[in-house]
Structures are given as C-alpha cells and as structure tokens.
Amino acid sequence: MKRFHIALAVDDVHASIQEYTRRLGAEPEVVIPGEYALWRTSQLNFSIRHVPGAAGAVRHLGWEDPCAPTLSVDHDVNGLIWETFSRSDQRLEIEAIWPPEDNGDPVD
C-alpha cells in the first residue's frame, strides 16, 4: 500500500517530536536527536528535519511505494519536489546522511 509522504522543516526537533507524536497518535520510528524524525502510519509517511529559519516549510511531498523500483524525484507546476521511494530507499537515504555507526541504529 502506498503512503503519502510529507517532509517538513522545523526549528526545534525535540518540541516537534512531542507535537507530532500527539497529533499523529504514534511514536516516531526513527529519531536522529536534534536533526530528524520519521513517523509511519497506515496512510502517512511523515518526516521532520532541522532546517534553521525555515520552520513549517514543506521540504517535499511524495509517496512511499513498496513497488517503486528506485527513488525518483520530480517537480510539479508550482516547483514543489515530489519523491517516490520504497521503505528501503528511505532507510538508505537516512543512513547516508546519518550513518548508523555515528548514531547507534536509528532505522528499523
């Protein structure tokens, strides 16, 4: 099943984790302290990332699709970035940015 993906920029990751955990009714699956968090619900793949001065900005949208052969990225008519990716593509991207040996093993 495809999950809609929303990626937001935040100033305060810790406060945002508390806020979105309450709003989504679920704990994040991945937390990189001070940098990033990822939630998965039955319909939504939602991530936040620390981007100073850009709180609330949509970083990108897209789909987590188990049938996606690879990560693909394009732009819509408004310039928004849309990504299509599998769960493993997302895990590899997270691990490339924040290697597990530096952060324990934050990804499922």
N, C-alpha and C positions, 0 to 999 in steps of 0.2 A: 504494500500500500504506500502511495506517495504521501509525504508530509510536506505541508507548506513551510517554507523556511523564511524567517525574518532575522536579520542581523542588525543590532542597534549599537551605536556608540554611547558610552557612558563615562561620566567623570569619576564616580565612586563605585567601584565594582562591589565592595562589601555591602554597601547600602542597597545597591541594585539587586544583588542576590536575594537579600531579605524581601525586597518589594516584589520581585517577580516570582519568587517561590510562593509567596502569599497569593498573588494574582493567578498563578497557574495551578496552584494546589498540588505542586510536586517539587521535589528537591532536584537541583541540577545533577546531571550525570557526570559532568566534567567541571572541575573548578581549577583554574590556574590563579592562585591568590594574587589579587591586585591587578590582574590582567584580563581574565576571560572566564566565562561560564557558559554552559550549554545545557538546555533542557530538551527532553523529548517527551511529548505526549502522544496519544493515539493519532492526533491530526497535525501536530505542530512540532517543528524543529526550530527552537528559538535560542539565539546566542547573543551575548553582550561582550563587548570588548572595550577596554580602557582606551579612549581617544580624547586626550585633554582638549577642552574648549569646544567639543562637538557633541555634548550630551544631548540625547534624543534624536540625533540624526540617524536616518536609515542608511546603514553601510551598504547593504544589498538585500535582495529578495531571491527567492528561488524555490527549488524542490529537492527534497531528499527522496530519491527514487531508487529502489533496490535493483531496477533493471537498467540503470544508467551505466553505459559501458565505460565511461570515464567522466571526469569533471569537465563541464562545458560552461562557458561564460559568454553572455552577450548583453547588449544594452537595448532598452526599449525606447520608444519615441521621445520619452522625457529624460533620457540619459541615465535612468536607473540601471544598475547592474543586476542581472538575473543569472543565477547559477543553478545548474542541475548536477547532482552528485549522488554517489552511493554513501552509505554509512562508512564504509572503509575508506573512500576518498576523503571524507571529512576527518576521520581519525588520522590519516596520513598527513593532511594539511596541518592539523593541530600539533602533531608530533614534530613536524618540520620546523614550526615556529618555536615551540616549547618542548625540546627533547625530553623524553621520559627520564633519562639519567640526571637531568637537571631539576626535575620536578617530581620525583617519585614516579608513579604510573598513573597519571590523572585520567587517562582514557580507558573506558570499559576494558 
